[in-house]
Each structure stands twice: as structure tokens, then as C-alpha cells.
Amino acid sequence: MAPTLLTEEQRKELIPKDWEMVVDRDAIKKTFTFKDFNQAFSFMTRVALVAEQMNHHPEWFNVYNRVEITLATHDCSGLSTNDTKMADIMNQFFNQFQQ
């Protein structure tokens, strides 16, 4: 089943509060900052494995300890539950580095 765009009600409920809407695009973004490059790269590796399983790949940019991520679903040209699930997973992975 093809992904569908989130409704306004779903957006309020499902988009994590620490993610921002992208200006002029139906997408969300967040910047994660780690202790060092090894942590950032480890995070990206964990996310990549999940992205492959979900067949839902983030747009991302990495410099040293910073990873900037944008999520949107190309199949529906905007935000779907795939994006909110991926954002939740990324937040969980990031929080594990903060312990």
C-alpha cells in the first residue's frame, strides 16, 4: 500500500515536537549534535540499516559531529507516517548516545 499524506490532526499528534517543518516544502528536519565524529557516524550507520529495512531513506548532511536530517516521503510528495516513524527511531537512537 502506497503511503498517504498526513492529515492536519495526524501532524499535530505524530510529528515529534523537537522536529521542525521545512520552509516551502512538506518535510521535517532536525540537527543532531554528538560528542564526536565516531558517535555521529555510528548514529548514521544505525539509521541506514533501519532505512533499508523500511525502504525509507533520509536526506542528510554530516560534518564532524553534526548530522542534519530532512524527512519527506517522495511517493506521496510530502509527510507520511513513514517520516514520523523514522523521526521517532532517530530520536531513540540519539537518546542512547546521551546516556
Contact map, one row per residue, 1 for C-alpha under 8 A:
111000000000000000000000000000000000000000000000000000000000000000000000000000000000000000000000000
111100000000000000000000000000000000000000000000000000000000000000000000001100000000000000000000000
111110000000000000000000000000000000000000000000000000000000000000000000101100011100000000000000000
011111000000000000000000000000000000000000000000000000000000000000000000000100111000000000000000000
001111100000000000000000000000000000000000000000000000000000000000000000000111111000000000000000000
000111111110000000000000000000000000000000000000000000000000000000000000000000111000000000000000000
000011111110000000000000000000000000000000000000000000000000000000000000000000000000000000000000000
000001111111000000000000000000000000000000000000000000000000000000000000000000000000000000000000000
000001111111100000000000000000000000000000000000000000000000000000000000000000000000000000000000000
000001111111111000000000000000000000000000000000000000000000000000000000000000000000000000000000000
000001111111111000000000000000000000000000000000000000000000000000000000000000000000000000000000000
000000011111111000000000000000000000000000000000000000000000000000000000000000000000000000000000000
000000001111111000000000000000000000000000000000000000000000000000000000000000000000000000000000000
000000000111111100000000000000000000000000000000000000000000000000000000000000001001000000000000000
000000000111111110100000000000000000000000000000000000000000000000000000000000000001001000000000000
000000000000011111100000000000000000000000000000000000000000000000000000000000000001001100000000000
000000000000001111110000000000000000000000000000000000000000000000000000000000000000000000000000000
000000000000000111110000000001000000000000000000000000000000000000000000000000000000000000000000000
000000000000001111111000000111000000000000000000000000000000000000000000000000000000001000000000000
000000000000000011111100000111000000000000000000000000000000000000000000000000000000000000000000000
000000000000000000111110111110000000000000000000000000000000000000000000000000000000000000000000000
000000000000000000011111111110000000000000000000000000000000000000000000000000000000000000000000000
000000000000000000001111110000000000000000000000000000000000000000000000000000000000000000000000000
000000000000000000000111110000000000000000000000000000000000000000000000000000000000000000000000000
000000000000000000001111111000000000000000000000000000000000000000000000000001000000000000000000000
000000000000000000001111111100000000000000000000000000000000000000000001000011100000000000000000000
000000000000000000001100111110000000000000000000000000000000000000000111000001100000000000000000000
000000000000000000111100011111000000000000000000000000000000000000000111000000100000000000000000000
000000000000000000111100001111100000000000000000000000000000000000011110000000000000000000000000000
000000000000000001110000000111110000000000000000000000000000000000011100000000000000000000000000000
000000000000000000000000000011111000000000000000000000000000000001111000000000000000000000000000000
000000000000000000000000000001111100000000000000000000000000000001110000000000000000000000000100000
000000000000000000000000000000111110000100000000000000000000000011100000000000000000000000000000000
000000000000000000000000000000011111101100000000000000000000000011000000000000000000000000000000100
000000000000000000000000000000001111101100000000000000000000000010000000000000000000000000000000000
000000000000000000000000000000000111111100000000000000000000000110000000000000000000000000000000000
000000000000000000000000000000000111111110000000000000000000000111000000000000000000000000000000000
000000000000000000000000000000000001111111000000000000000000000010000000000000000000000000000000000
000000000000000000000000000000000111111111100000000000000000000010000000000000000000000000000000100
000000000000000000000000000000001111111111110000000000000000010111100000000000000000000000000000000
000000000000000000000000000000000000111111111000000000000000000000000000000000000000000000000000000
000000000000000000000000000000000000011111111100000000000000000000000000000000000000000000000000000
000000000000000000000000000000000000001111111110000000000000000000000000000000000000000000001100000
000000000000000000000000000000000000000111111111000000000000000000000000000000000000000000000000000
000000000000000000000000000000000000000011111111100000000000000000000000000000000000000000000000000
000000000000000000000000000000000000000001111111110000000000000000000000000000000000000000001000000
000000000000000000000000000000000000000000111111111000000000000000000000000000000000000001000000000
000000000000000000000000000000000000000000011111111100001000000000000000000000000000000000000000000
000000000000000000000000000000000000000000001111111110000000000000000000000000000000000000000000000
000000000000000000000000000000000000000000000111111111000000000000000000000000000000000000000000000
000000000000000000000000000000000000000000000011111111111100000000000000000000000000010000000000000
000000000000000000000000000000000000000000000001111111111000000000000000000000000000000000000000000
000000000000000000000000000000000000000000000000111111110000000000000000000000000000000000000000000
000000000000000000000000000000000000000000000000011111110000000000000000000000000000000000000000000
000000000000000000000000000000000000000000000000001111111000000000000000000000000000000000000000000
000000000000000000000000000000000000000000000000001111111100000000000000100000000100000000000000000
000000000000000000000000000000000000000000000001001100111110000000000000000000000000000000000000000
000000000000000000000000000000000000000000000000001000011111000000001111000000000000000000000000000
000000000000000000000000000000000000000000000000000000001111100000001110000000000000000000000000000
000000000000000000000000000000000000000000000000000000000111110000111100000000000000000000000000000
000000000000000000000000000000000000000000000000000000000011111000111000000000000000000000000000000
000000000000000000000000000000000000000100000000000000000001111111110000000000000000000000000000000
000000000000000000000000000000000000000000000000000000000000111111100000000000000000000000000000000
000000000000000000000000000000000001100100000000000000000000011111000000000000000000000000000000000
000000000000000000000000000000001111111100000000000000000000011111100000000000000000000000000000000
000000000000000000000000000000111100100100000000000000000000011111110000000000000000000000000000000
000000000000000000000000000000111000000100000000000000000001111011111000000000000000000000000000000
000000000000000000000000000011110000000000000000000000000001110001111100000000000000000000000000000
000000000000000000000000000011100000000000000000000000000111100000111110000000000000000000000000000
000000000000000000000000001111000000000000000000000000000111000000011111000000000000000000000000000
000000000000000000000000001110000000000000000000000000000110000000001111100000100010001000000000000
000000000000000000000000011100000000000000000000000000000100000000000111110011110010000000000000000
001000000000000000000000000000000000000000000000000000010000000000000011111111110110000000000000000
000000000000000000000000000000000000000000000000000000000000000000000001111111000000000000000000000
011000000000000000000000000000000000000000000000000000000000000000000000111110000000000000000000000
011110000000000000000000000000000000000000000000000000000000000000000000111111110000000000000000000
000010000000000000000000010000000000000000000000000000000000000000000001111111100000000000000000000
000010000000000000000000111000000000000000000000000000000000000000000001110111110000000000000000000
000111000000000000000000011100000000000000000000000000000000000000000011100111111111000000000000000
001111000000000000000000000000000000000000000000000000000000000000000001100101111111000000000000000
001111000000010000000000000000000000000000000000000000000000000000000000000000111111100000000000000
001000000000000000000000000000000000000000000000000000010000000000000000100000111111110000000000000
000000000000000000000000000000000000000000000000000000000000000000000011100000111111111000000000000
000000000000011100000000000000000000000000000000000000000000000000000000000000111111111100000000000
000000000000000000000000000000000000000000000000000000000000000000000000000000001111111110000000000
000000000000000000000000000000000000000000000000001000000000000000000000000000000111111111000000000
000000000000001100100000000000000000000000000000000000000000000000000010000000000011111111100000000
000000000000000100000000000000000000000000000000000000000000000000000000000000000001111111110000000
000000000000000000000000000000000000000000000000000000000000000000000000000000000000111111111000000
000000000000000000000000000000000000000000000010000000000000000000000000000000000000011111111100000
000000000000000000000000000000000000000000000000000000000000000000000000000000000000001111111110000
000000000000000000000000000000000000000000000000000000000000000000000000000000000000000111111111000
000000000000000000000000000000000000000000100100000000000000000000000000000000000000000011111111100
000000000000000000000000000000010000000000100000000000000000000000000000000000000000000001111111110
000000000000000000000000000000000000000000000000000000000000000000000000000000000000000000111111111
000000000000000000000000000000000000000000000000000000000000000000000000000000000000000000011111111
000000000000000000000000000000000100001000000000000000000000000000000000000000000000000000001111111
000000000000000000000000000000000000000000000000000000000000000000000000000000000000000000000111111
000000000000000000000000000000000000000000000000000000000000000000000000000000000000000000000011111
